[in-house]
């Protein structure tokens, strides 16, 4: 029997490195030096590489396993006029991967067919009817993007039809690899490639680089880096190492001008290109593009990226914007339903579902539950015979490994450590839920279910200088794997506060320390406990689409009530 675990009500505040203030680079602004040291950057050469990622050495893409065979087979297909099917996932990473491959291969004279499965009729990844369909259209080579690494039966089906398969993927590698002609994946255990966190579009981009070199053709990287950056950020790949360089260079290109599809999408989102950041990609462009695959079909997003001009792109962008608004409302309704379904339960893993939760948004609902309750969350749409689920996890729990333990109950499954998905027959739902909850109960003990906020620097708010602000903002691009620097300031005077947002669940605050007054926003903290003097955990950020620097308050408490752990 699974025991109940009480949900903690407050986050733990913890210094990332209690000794960071002693390791800072000499003559750097104090707060910046401490923040860098908390991330392990303690020398000027390290700081140069961090602030100027283009200085980092370039890795050899031929070190990616399977790359040589993939290039040889693709060159032969181009040379002999074969039809190449490009098969992608329906999220932004998959769509940008197909756009990159389509554009790059067509320029080399390749004959290609683009294929993205329907989320609702086909589900994630390769499927045999689709492969048969592509074979019927004359495809003799199938290149997957952002899927395929778990598709043992489907690749065997392609082989039986005489269709060679090249897999370009980045998902966790299962024990048994498909019998593909080449499986290019930096996460393969036999991979000597130094960086294993490329998004699928990053793998596709590296594939094109090698292919063009083999064909003795120059590759105009400026035609692709915007898409590679977009897919990398929206897929929440860690913004470190090679990904940091990709996103930095991609954003620089976008700030100078956008391809028609992205220009139209930027217009409907209200963000000018010169103000693009990683946050813009993740919260303005990404959700609108993903809305296509969630509610209708991802081909709409692909059409946008391949649009030749603004006249073609504008109506597509407007359609995506409308779909996104519909997605937002459906997500809000589904989150309310999911909260009702799990309101009386306090288990180490949440697994809820309903026929009233749309399959296209189960991942968004799971992410919201995992964030709010700080525990793994699984949300499914219950169908007549099977249910499709999406999973989101916390750092302490490998959700895809937990799911793979129960593969005897599943129709299909796959994903990452932090995000996964599966299809299960309805008669197995209860047993699967019990097994997964028991696995979570075994692994998640003590404080594992209590949210932790890692703090880079503790400093009085009044001591932050203009040079500190400048240096902290240069941590961009920020996101997964490179969060904005997090600061803690105590005994700050709360000048005023008010609820904001459509649901009045955010706080707009003004705080003061000494002569300095700061504006701040605290998302989803309208019910926070407040006092005349407060301790705040925050990051510095520019107002969305604007220039003014403000505080994004991550947590707030009456002064002196929250201890700092080391």
Secondary structure, DSSP 8 states (H G I E B T S, - for coil): --------SS-EEEES-TTGGGT--TTS-HHHHHHHHHTT--SHHHHHHHH-GGGS----GGGSTTHHHHHHHHHHHHHTT-EEEEEE-SSHHHHHHHHHHHHHHHHTT-EEEEEE--TTTT-SS--HHHHHHHHHTTEEEEEEES--TT-HHHHHHHHHHT-EEEEE--S---SS----SEEE-TTSTT---S-----HHHHHHHHHHHHHHHTT----GGGTHHHHHHHHHHTT---SHHHHHHHHHHHHHHHH---HHHHHHHHHHT--GGG--HHHIIIIIHHHHHHHHHHS-THHHHHHHH-SSHHHHHHHHHHHHHHHHHHHHHHHHHHHHHHHHHTT---SEEEEEETTS-GGGHHHHHHHHHHHHTSEEEEEEE-SSEEEEEEE--TT--HHHHHHTTGGGEEEEEE-SSEEEEEEEGGGHHHHHHHHHHHHHHH--GGGGS-EEEESEE--GGG--HHHHHHHHTT-S-BTTB----EEEEEEEEEEEEEESTTS-EEEEEEEETTEEEEEEETT-TT----SEEEEEEEEEE-TTS--EEEEEEEEEETT-S-EE-
